[in-house]
Amino acid sequence: MHRARQEDHGSISYCAQLHTLTNARRLGVDLGKSVVYQESNRETRVDVKESVRGQDIFIIQTIPRDVNTAIMELLVMAYALKTNCAKNIIGVIPYFPYSKQCKMRKRGSIVCKLLASMLAKAGLTHIITMDLHQKEIQGFFSFPVDNLRASPFLLQYIQEEIPDYRNAIIVAKSPSAAKRAQSYAERLRLGLAVMHGEAQCSESDMADGRHSPPPMSSGRTTSGHPGLELPYTGRHQPSFPGIELPIMMAKEKPPITVVGDVGGRIAIIVDDIIDDVEDFVAAAEILKERGAYKIYIMATHGLLSAEAPRLIEESAIDEVVVTNTVPHEVQKLQCPKIKTVDVSMILAEAIRRIHNGESMAYLFRNITVDD
């Protein structure tokens, strides 16, 4: 974790290694002097080696395999800068961790909201990130959030690196990804296909706590509808038949279906995150069976956890294209099908504009509400 000085008494603070040198070169600044390390008891310690009083600090924190350690480093660094009277502390977090945990799941919690509160308490005053899993996550924060888009870089890759891309079709591997796929299809003037059925996203309504039945009491109950029992509290309860609720029919996924003709086409599956790749591998097999002769996966964040590189290498997928928001050099060595698109340019420009007080509108040109 380092800090770099910029003109007008501003400074830029960098965590981890991914974008550090690239952004420093683009901005024409030197890395600042700070150290973050873990002591023998695994506690995180931060030492800022030069004055940050009254300066703008930008902390770039990429998220490696050890997510929780990276978050703790960010929190401790932000609090150290706040304690040392930094004017503004801006976190540049290309991939925002825990973004999948942004909805209530049964008796779980909305961890993304918790992390947003922790960052605010630690002293951050602004965040720059890229392609949040749900745009509504911005509402969790009490300070400004700039949610940049990687789609211009991925669209450019399609146009320049995929031969005969005019014969391609954009594919959403689940109905929930249809809006993103539609955006790509409209910009490339290509067709759209949507997959529906067993391979769809695991974020189903069945996992939502609002659909769970009330708990059954082991004690005496007042009977009503068999799906709803009123617990006995030991006090006198008025006699009434209970509440009749309509029963929600259980969902049954149909056999996987591809809505749209992919025969003789290049299939390009687009999504925001590729982590566990089983769904993508299953989708690729179905598309091959439907006649697609090449299959590409395009995603912003390439987490590529567990056995993802091996599964991709052994699958019908021809190429997986992700940006460098998350370090994945090891996975690329394990699987040559994985390609990387550099997005450091837009992050560096966002840093420059915020530090100089310039409008960010240029970075969001032609971005609609549904993008």
N, C-alpha and C positions, 0 to 999 in steps of 0.2 A: 504494500500500500504506500503510494508515494504522493507527493504534491508538486505541482509545477506552477511557476509564476507567469502571470500574464500582465500586459500593460494596464495602466489606469488603476494600479494597486489591486488588481484582481489576482486570483490564483486558481489552479485546477488541481484537485486531489484525486489520485488514482488508486483503486484497489484491484488486486489480481493482475493478470498479465495480458489479457487478450487484446484490448484496444489501446493499451497504454502508449506504446511507442508510436503506433500509427496515428493516433489522434494528436499526440504531441507534435509530431512532424507536420501534420496538416495545419495545426494552429500556430506553429512557429514558436512554441514555448518549451522551456526546460522542465524536466520532472523536479518536483519539490522534494523536500527532505523530511521524510517521516518513515517510521518503521512499525510494522505490526507483526507480532509473533505470539506463540503460545509458550507459556511457562511449563515447567516439568509436571505441574498438576493439571495441565490442559486448560488453564485460564488464559483468556485473550488479553494481551496488553498492547497498548498503542503509545508511541512516543512521537510527538510532533517536534521536529528538529529546528524549526524556524518560526518566526512570528507570523500569525495569521490575523492579528487584530484588525478589524475593519475591512477585511478583504472578502471577496466572493470566492467560495470554495466549491469545486465540483469534484465529487467522489464517483469514480467509475467502478462499479462492482459487478463483474461477471459472476455467474453462479456455476461453480464447478461441481464435481460429484458430491462433495460434502456440503450440502445446502445449508445446514444449520450453523456450521462453523462460519460460512461466508456471511450469513445474516448477522451473527454475533460480531464479526469483525466490522461490518458496516455500522451497527448500532454503537459500538464502542468508539469507533473513529468519529462518527457524527457528534457523539456526546463530548469527546475530547475537544473537537473544534468549537463546539458551542461554549464549553467551559473557557476556552482561550479567546473568546470574544470575536469569533468570525462574524462578518456582517450577514452573509447569506450562505447557506449550506444546501447545495443542490446535488441530489443523488442521481447518477446516470446508471440505470439498471436495465440493460437491454432486454433481459428476460426476467420478468417479475416472478419470484418464487411463490409457491402456494396459490397461484392464480386459478388452478383448477378447483380449489376448495373455496369457492365464492358463493356457494349455495348451501342451504341447510339440508343435511342428509340425516334423516331419522333423528337419532339423539346425539348427533355430532355437533360441530360448531363451524362457524364461518371464519376459518383461520386467516383468510386473506384480509378480512376486516381487522382482526387482531394485529396482524403485521403492519397494516397501515397506521394503526394507533401507536404502535411501538416506535415506528419511524418518526412520527410527529413528536412524540415525547422525547426522543433522543436528540431532537434539534433540527431535523431536516425541514427546509422551507419550500422545497420544490422538487419534483421528480421528473426525469426524462426517461421514458421507457419505450418499448416497441411491441405492437400487436398484443395487447392484453387479451387474455383468453375470453373475457367478456368486457365490452366497453363500459358497462355499468360499474365496473370496479373503480373507475375514477371517482365515483360518488362516495367511496369509503374514506377518502382522504379529506383532511381539513385544510389542505394547501393545494396549490395548482399542480396539475399533472399533465404533461405533454405526451400523448400516446402516438408516437410516430408509426409510420407504415413501411413495411418491407416490400409491399407488392410492386412498386415501380422497379425495384432491382430484380425481382423474380420474373416480372413481365419482360424486362429487357433480356434476361437470360433465355427465356423461351424463344424470343424473336431472333436472337443471335446464335444460340448454341444448339437448338433443336432443328435438324434438317427437315425441310418440308413441314414446318409447324402449321401451315395452312390446312393440312389434312388432319389436324388434331381435333380432339373434342375434350372439353373440360368436364371433369367428373367430380361430383360430390359423393363421398363414400357413405354419407348418411344425410337424411333430410335436414338435420341441424346445420350442416355445412353448405347448404344450397345457396345461401345468400353470398357467401364468399366466392363460391364457384361461379355464380351468375355474374359477379363483378368482373372476374377474370375473363369470362366468355364474352361479355359485352365490350370490354376494352380490346380484346384480340380479334373481335368479329368472328368468333367460333361458336360451334354448337355446344349444348349443355346436356349432360346426362346425370341422373341422380340414382344412386343405389339405395334400395330399401329392403329391409328384412333382417335376417339374423346377424349380418355384419355391421349393423348400425351402431352408433356411438353408445357406450355403456351408461351415459348420463341419462337414464330413463326416469320417468315419473315414479316408477316403483321405488326408487332410492330416496324420494322426497319424503321427509318426515310428516308432511301434512296428510299423506295418504296412509299412514300407519294407523291401525285400530287402537282404540283406547285400551289401557292395560286391564287385565282381568283381575278382579279382587279374589283373594282366597277366603275372605270372610263372608258374612251374610250379605246378600244383595237383594235389591228390589228388582224383580224380573221385568223386562220390557222386551224390546227387540233382542233376538239372540246374539246379535253382534254388539250390543251396548248394554252393559249392566251397571247399575248405580250402586256404588259401595255403601255398605252400612257403617255409619259413624258412631253408633251407640246411642244416638238421640232419636227421639220420635220423628218419623218421617211421614209426611202425608201420603195417603194411598192414591197413587195414580199409575196408569198403565205403562209409563215410561215414554221414551221418545222413539218414534218410528222413523228410521233413516233409510233412504233408498240405497240399495247395495250396488256399489260400483263393479261392473263386470271386469274380470281380469283380462289383461292384455294377452294376446297370443300373436307372436311375430309370424308373419307369413314367410314362405320360402323366399330366399333372396331374389330380388327382381331388379333389373336395370331398366330404368325409364329413359329411353333414348337409344339411338342406333350407334354402336361403337364398332361395328363390323368393318374391317379394312381401314381402321383409323389408328392414330396415335392417341392413347388415353393419357391425360394429364390429371392426376388426382391432386387437389389442392386442400390444404388445411393449415392451421396455425401452429400446431405442435405435433411432432412425431416422437413418441416415447416408446411405449410398448408397441411393437409393429405387427402383432398378430392380425389385427383388423385390416391393416394395409396389405399384408400378404394374402389374406383371404379374398380381399377385394380384387387384387391383381389376378388371382387364379380365375375368378368369375369373369373378369374382363377378357382374359385370354380365351376362355371358353366361348365368349360372345363374339370373338373374332378380332379383337384389338391386337395389332402386331407389335406394338411397342408400348411400354407403360412407364411413365415418369411419376414420381412423387415430388411435390413442391410444398415446402413448409418453411415457416419463419424460424421456429426454434427446434433445433435438432438435439433433443435430449438423448435419444438412442440408448436407453438403459438396458441393462441385463444382456440378453443374447441377441439384441437387435442387429448388430453387424453380421453375425452368422446367418440369422434368418433372412436378412435382405440378400446376402450373397447366394443363398440356396433357393431363393424365390424366383418368380416370374418377373419381378421388377427389374427394369433395365437400368434405372438411375434414380437416385434420391438426391434432391437438391435442397440444401438448407443454407441459412445465413450463419454468420459467425457470432450471433448473439450469445451462444453457449459454446465453450471449448469442446471440440470433438476430434482432436488430432489423433487420439488413440484409435477411435472407431474408424477413421479414414484409413489407417494402416491395416486394420483388420478386414476392411471391405472397400475395394477400389470403386464400387458403384456409388459411393457417397461423394458428392461434389459440394463445394462451398462457394457462396456468394458473399462478397465483402460489403458490409453496410456501414463501415466506420465513417464514411464520408458524410452521411446525413447526421450522425451523432456529433461529429466535430462541428458541423454547421449549426446545429441546435445549440451547442455550448457557446459558440462565438456570438450568436444572435442574442441569447439570454444575457450574456455578460455585457454586451454593448447596448442592451436595452432596445434591440430591434424587433420588429414584428416577426412572429413565427408563421404567419399566414402563407408565406412562400413554400414552406415545407408541407403544407396541407392543400396545395392547389389541386383542384379536380378530385378531391376526396369528398365523398358524399356521406350522408348519415349511415347508410347501410354498409359502407366499406369497412 
